Every structure is written in C-alpha cells, then in structure tokens.
C-alpha cells in the first residue's frame, strides 16, 4: 500500500428520494475532489433510505431495488467516479441476478471497475436476503480495500476474515446510533427534542450524539476492529432523523492502531478527510498478531454451537 488521502461522510438521507440522496453524494464527491481525496465513503443504504423500509409492503420494497452495475444509481456512481477521479462508495437496495433483494454497497472506481458487497447480517425487511461472501478488492489507488456493512462489523470473525483476505483499508458504512438496544448498556434512542433544538442548544445535542447512545458506544468496539486486524477503517454513518430514530453521525477515520485520526461531531451533514500513512501497516499490532496465528487450533470457530440465531429472526421473530 502507498500513502493515500481518504474522505468519509455522514448525511441525513431522504427516505425513498434517490434523486435527493444522489445529490448529496454528488456534493461530497466534489468536496472530496477539492480536498485531494482518492476514496470517498458514504453511508449504508444512503441512496434509498434505510429504517423506513421495514414498514414497506413487499411490492414497495422491491420497487426500490436496482441492478448493479446497470441500474440508474450504479451508473451515476460510475459517472461521478470518472468525473471526479476518485472511488466512491454508497449503499443501496440491490436486485440481484437471482431475483433476490439485498442491502448492498457499491464502490465505483474511476477506471470503470466496481465492487459490490451484500450485507451478511440483514434485518431491514422481511423480504431481504443476506449476502454469503466477503468483499476484498484492489483499487487503482495502490491499496486493497474491504467492505463490511453496519452489523457485519459487530461480528469479530468478519473483520478478521476481511483482513486475512488482504484488506488494508476497511470501508464500514453504517446507519447506527440512537437504536433501542435490548442490552441495558447498549445504545438507546436519542431524545428527539434535543435533536430538534440542536441549533438553539448545540452543546446538549453534541453530548447526546457523542455520549453512550452514539460515539461512546462505538468506542467500545470499533477501534478494536482496526487495531486487532491491522487495518485503516473508514466509518461512514447516517445522521439525523431516520424514520422514528435519530442517527448519531460521528463519521471518522481510524488508523491500524485503532486511533481516531479524523472525525466530526457535527449535528448534520459533514465530511472528514485523513491521510493514511502506509508505513503504519507492517508494524501494527494486528498485523504482527495475525502472523502469530495458529490456524490448526481454530477449527472450533467454524463449528456451530447450536446457539446461533439469524439477525432476521431476532428482528422479525421469523
């Protein structure tokens, strides 16, 4: 890997309004080019809208879906990538060649190539399908990139597998923070009144978004995904109203030691830019630890315990 400048964003999408949401991606693509970035990460399902889809009928949900790379959103991402000379990642609802519907994330590259990750742990709609493979690919920027979408990052095995496939940079698009976690010490909903008064009382809003409902929760585990696996991590997230929840933003870039090297605490659409120092990779703890692995001991990791529950079943009681 060589040194590279990256950008990651947070923005409040409009549910079902692809034209508006593509407009936000267009705006940030211009900003990223001006900043000299070569990779731009946008949030999960930011082109279609996210949390509202759980209430859609099957027909309305499937109507959101588009093929990749031949659908209008994918074609526009490829056009923007060529125009601005940077790789652009954004989330959408994809209709696969198999007819199934996926929560997917496309990275369009300026040389015309593209990569697609299908979320592995899905729960957004009863008629959504889960992906079944990891996504790691070479870019024209001299780095190897992996993608894990939101809940995928919570499962430690996914991050390790992505690193073992050679990922040096992990793009981690989310729609998180402000969720009503079942854990007594997990996330809890953001106070809507505090969000509505964010301009009158910005300090109170920042405390809500960066406390245990948002950034504080992220800091329990997100740095370890970068640190333990020796990867740079680009965290992109929604911010603001997402159906009946408030997303907490906190877009950030972490280095292979799990240190936050750039972040925003804005209560609104924002972008952060960071320079990735490739020299950190070979000396990082995670890289050294992976070289010390003893795979002959790890067969247990691939054996079912009988306690596994699909995230879909947890969410919808299926």
Order of alpha helices (4+ residues) and beta strands (2+ residues): beta-alpha-beta-alpha-alpha-beta-beta-beta-beta-beta-alpha-beta-alpha-alpha-alpha-beta-beta-beta-beta-beta-alpha-alpha-alpha
